[in-house]
């Protein structure tokens, strides 16, 4: 029976904290003030109302303030939005400009290692250099799905003429006996 009272106190404090969290969210929505800010104001008021809280060690207070600050910053950052952030940054004198991320990339992930997926670069003087895709001796089991020239994707057609430096992504039937790599001569790593 000795441990029932401390356990009951812990349950009571946890329930009051949960109730305070729900109420602070409702009040913060009504006042349009972040809930963690209300928490800090209430904590400051509680320290004045209950002098017993003044007996906490400096380390405990620093930990509480650190956690509260992290919650305030995280909560405020989640709801501020880009437009308000730019306005606040401009007001604080932080130079803001939109930058298009470069280089743009495309990544594809597969559940299992794809059989027959090949990525090759057309070398100068290779059989594919200067040839239309339809004129390449690749067989029926090779499908060129993407050609990248000068960092730009090309629309792949039978009449597309490959050039030295082009990156070619193709699907090859794993059962095809002939390797199409020599037509391009330089497989890319990766």
N, C-alpha and C positions, 0 to 999 in steps of 0.2 A: 504494500500500500504506500510505501515511501516514494516510489517512482511514479505514482499516478498523478500527483499534483504537478511536478515539473512537466510531465508529458501533456497534461491538460493545459498548462500555461503555454507550451509550445504550439499546441493546436489552436488555442485562442489567438495567439499572436499571428500565426499563419493565416487564420481566417480573417482577422482584422486587416492584415496586409493585402489579402486578395480583395476584400471589400473596398479598401482604400484605393486599390488600383483600378477597379471598375468605376468607382465614383469619380476618381481623378480623370479618367478618360471621358466620362460624361460631362464633367464640369469643364474640362479643357476644350471639348467640342463646342460647348455653349459659349465659353469666353474667348475661344479661338486663341488659346495659349497652350503650348505643349505641356502634356501631363507631367513630364519630368521637372519642368520649371515649377509647377504647383508643388511637387514633392519637395523641392529645395526650399520653397517659401514656407511650407508647413514644417519642415525640419528646423528651420531657423526660428519659427514661432514656438515650436515645441521646446526648444532649448531655453527660451525665455520663460515659458509657462511652467516647465518642470525643471527646477534647478538641479535635480538628481542627474539629469543628462549631462550637466556640466562636468561631472566627474569622469567622463570617458577619457581614455588616454589620447594623446595627440596622434598616435599611430592609428587607433581605431577611427578617429575623426577623419584622418587623411584617407583611409581606405574607403569609408562611406562616401566622402566627397568625390574620390576618384571614380567609384562605381556610378555615382549619380551623374557625374560629368560625362562619362562614356555613354550612359543611357540617354542623356539629353542630346548629345551630339549625334548619336546613332538615330534616335527617333526623329530629331529635327532634319537630319540629312535624308531620311527616307521619305519625308513628306514635303520637302521644300520645293522640288521641281526645278528644272533647268532654267526656266525663265526668271524665277525669283532669285536663283543662285547668281545668275549673270548680273541682275540688278544690284544685289547686295555686294557682289565683287566690284562692280563699277563704282559703287558708293564708297567702298573701302579703298579705292585707288588701285585695285588689281587690274592690270590690262587683260582684257578678254577678247579673243577672236576665234572664230570657228575655223578649224583646219580639217580639210578632207584627209582622212588617213591614207597614207601611201607607204609602201605599195599595197594595193588591194590584193587580197589572197582568197583562195578558195580551197577548202580542205574537205576531204571526204573520208569518212571512217566506215569500215566494214566490220561486221561481227566476226567474220573469219577471213583469213588471207585469200584474196581473190585469185583464182587460178586463171591464167591467160591474160591478165591485165599487164600491158607493157607501156612504158614511157620511154620514148627514144628521141634523139636529136638528129636531124638530117645534117650530115657532114658534106662539106664541099667536095664535089666529085663523086659522091655516092650515086647509086642508081636512081634514088628518089629525087636527087637535086635537079630541079628544072622540069620535072615530070608531073603530069596530071595524075591524080589518084587512080583514075580509071585505067591508066596505061601501065601502072605498076604490076609486076608479076608477084602478087601476094597470095593468090588462090582465093577460094570462096569462103574460107574459114577465118578471114581476118576482116575486122570492122574498125575503120579509123573513126573515132568519135569526136576527137578534139584536136585542132591544130592551133598552136599559139605562135604568132609571128610578131616580133617587136613588142612583146609584152601585151599583145591584144589577141583575143580569141577570134578565129576565123570561122565563118559558116562553112561546114564541111560539105562539099558536093563532089560528085565524080569528076567534075571539071576543075576542081581546085588544084592549082599547080604548087607543088612544094618547093621550098627554097632552102639553101644551106642556112642552118641556124634555127629553122622551125622546130618546135617541140611537138611531138606527135603522141597522142594518147590513143591506144588501140586495144581492142579486145581480140584475143586469139583463141580459137578453139584448142583446149589443152590436148586434144587427140590428134591435132594436125601434125603430121610427121615433119614438116618443113618449118624451120625457124625463120621468121620474116626480118630479124635484126640485121642480117648482112645487107639488105636493101638500103638501110639507113646508116649502117656501120658504126654508130656510136650510141649505145644505150646509156641513158642517164642513170645516175645512182639514185636510189630511193624508190 
